[in-house]
Structures are given as C-alpha cells and as structure tokens.
C-alpha cells in the first residue's frame, strides 16, 4: 500500500526541490567535511555529506517527513505505519511527532538496541518480529487494515525518494564541482534520490552505489538487468540488509547510476575506524560503506573529486567496541 504513488508518476529534480522546501522545518542542513589525510589515502578529494548529524542520526527523516507532511489531515489523524530496522523507524517517528500523529513501527527483534530504544523514545509504538521466520510487510499490511493508517514505506515511493535526494541537492549546492558522487545502497531510496538530484544539477557527474559483499542484492540486480532477491543477509551494515531493491528505486538506479561497488565487512570496519580517529565523527556500518569504497580505491580511474554520503551514525556502543 503505497499512499499517493499514483499521483506522482516520476521522480525529478523539481520533485526533489519541492521536497527540500517541504521538509525545511524538520530536516537539518548537515555539514560537509573534508580530510587531507583521507584524500591522501584514497587518492581522490572527498567531500563527506554528514547525515550522521541529521535529526534521528540518519538521512531517513528527509524522505519520511516529505511523505508524512504530504498526507491529508483527515488521513493523518489515523496515524502512520512503517517497517524498518532502525533509521527509517526513527525518521518516521520524528515526522509523526512533528505533525502530532501516532506512529506504529514494525522492527526486527534483533535490530540494534539503540535504534529500538530511540524509536520508542520518540513516541512510536514498536511491533517486533522475527526476521528469519516472519514477513514485515505482511505484519504492516495487517496493522494497516486494522487501523486505517497510512503506510510510510522505507524506500520505494516517489516522495520518499525525492526527500532522500535533498541530501545530494545540499551537497552540490556547497561543493558544485564534484566529478562523482557515491552513496550506500540498501533498498535504493537514498541512491536513487541522490542520483536524480545530482544528475539533474550536473548531467556529467558520475554516480555510484556502495553495497556490502554480504548483502549484494542491488549489485546482482544491476548486473542481471532485473531485480534479484537474495536470502537473509548477515552483514554488520544492518541498514543495508534489504533482500532486493525496490521496483521504482531500481529503475532509477539502472538509468542514472554507473556502477554498484562492493565492500567487505573488514573494509567497512576500517572506514568506521578511520572516520572516528581522523575526522572525529561516529559513523554506523551502513553509513561507512561509501567511504570504504573510496578509501580502498574502488572507484574507477579518472575521478579527481567525489561526494561521499555518510548516511548515518546510529550504532550501539557495545557493537562499536567489537568493530574497532
């Protein structure tokens, strides 16, 4: 159940700009950081778009608020429902609280404890499920039928995608002369939105996605030319564990993204450690995937400067100690 999908047939730069105006009351304009040491290690000038400083600790509030703020008041009174491993949960809870409606979030029982607690702390009701034996979409659909609420999907919706695209829009307003942009990819909302914004502003910019080797559904789909579903994924990048890309997001990725780059678990950990030690920023594993691809020189030759989306910073401290 994708609310209002039929009213907005195409994700465009204009839709991203409209989203930027709509979400301005809630979404922070996050900083862009650089590091001479990182540039020397990576062999390319990197500009980090730090969504770990965003409200809720990740970019997800951008897309969630863009959709929630678009729901008619009569429908909004019945609340919103979302399913998420954590960051989209918090983004939806924040947006719902901002407009004064209730949020119910379906989350895996093994989601990071910090994300479960933060979502509840923002006033949302959390319904947990077993990731291995239960289907989150089926649970969310049942809750929708019972409540009459509006679904706020994690990625495959034009308003969600446009909201996430405001990340790249801000980045290019601050650093307009980038040769390339790279963002992590799970379901594809962030990557497809950023690709739409970046290519709309600068058609010559090269766009890449970064994905864990252990959750390579978009990588496989990109090469097969069709959506490929993979079994349960055991990557530390919990925000990138989608079993397959979305239909809408994948169609945009196919059209605008040059390649999907895979990174290992050790490379993700190394990037997290580097960003913490050298840039003094805390980044979750999913948020470090794009930086890992750049740090380990996986971009193709001929790129002098790249925008790197740091998608979030929500990580359990106990897990962080293990990673580092």
FILUM-890840 format. One record per residue (C-alpha): x, y, z. Coordinates in steps of 0.5 Angstrom, whole numbers, plus 500, padded with zeros to 3 digits. Layout:
BEGIN
XYZ ...
//
This chain:
BEGIN
500500500 504506497 500512499 500517494 504514489 499514483 499522484 507523483 509518477 516521476 522523481 525529478 530535480 524539481 520534486 527534490 527542490 520541492 522536498 527541500 522546501 517542505 522539510 526545512 522546518 525539521 531537517 538540519 542542513 548538515 555539515 560538509 567536512 574534508 580531511 587532508 589525511 583521508 585524501 592522501 590515503 584515498 588518492 582523491 579529494 573527498 567532501 563528506 556530507 555528514 548526515 550522522 549530524 542529522 536529526 535522528 542521527 541519519 538522513 532518514 528524517 528527510 524522506 520520512 518527513 517529506 511524505 508525512 508532511 504531505 499527508 492530508 490532515 484527515 488521514 494524518 489523524 489516523 497515524 502512520 506506520 513504518 517498518 525499519 531496522 532503525 534509522 527510518 524508524 527514528 525518522 518516521 517517529 520524529 516526523 510524526 511527533 513534529 505534526 502531532 500524530 501517532 507512529 507505529 514502527 515494525 522493527 526486527 527484534 535484533 535491531 541495535 538496542 540504541 535504535 530500538 530505545 531511540 525510536 521508543 524515546 521519540 514517542 513511537 509504538 514499536 512492534 518487534 518481529 523475528 527477522 528469520 521467520 516473520 515478514 515485516 511487510 505482512 505485519 505492517 499491512 495487518 496493522 494498516 488494515 486494523 488502524 486505517 493509518 498511512 504507510 511510510 515506506 522505507 525507500 520505494 516511494 517518490 516522496 521518500 526518494 525526493 526527500 533523501 535526494 535533498 542530501 545531495 542537493 545540499 552537498 552540491 550547493 556547497 561543493 558544486 565542482 565535484 567529479 563524482 558522488 558516492 552513497 551507500 545503498 540498501 533499498 536504494 532510496 538514498 542513492 536514487 534520490 541523490 542520483 536524481 539531484 546530482 544528475 539534475 544539477 550536473 549531468 556530467 557528475 558520475 554517481 556510484 553506490 557502495 554496498 556490503 559484500 554480504 548484502 549485495 542485492 543491488 550489485 547483483 541486480 545491477 549486473 543482471 539488469 533485473 531485481 535479484 533477491 538474496 537470502 538473509 544478510 549477516 553484515 554489520 551494516 544493519 541499515 543496508 540489509 534489504 533483501 532486494 532493491 525497490 522497483 522504483 529505486 532500482 529503475 532510477 539506479 539503472 538509469 543514473 548510476 554508473 556502478 555499485 561498488 562492494 566493500 568488505 566487513 573489514 573495510 567498513 570497520 577500517 573506515 569507521 575507525 579512520 573517520 573516528 580517529 582522524 575526522 573525530 566523527 562517529 559513523 555507523 557501519 552503514 554510514 561508513 560504506 561509501 567512505 570505505 569504497 573511497 578509502 580503499 581506492 575502489 573508484 575508477 580512474 580519472 576522478 579527482 574529487 568525490 562527494 561521500 555521503 555519510 548516511 548515519 551515526 547510530 551505533 551501539 557503543 558495545 558494538 563499536 568497541 567490538 568493531 574497533 
//
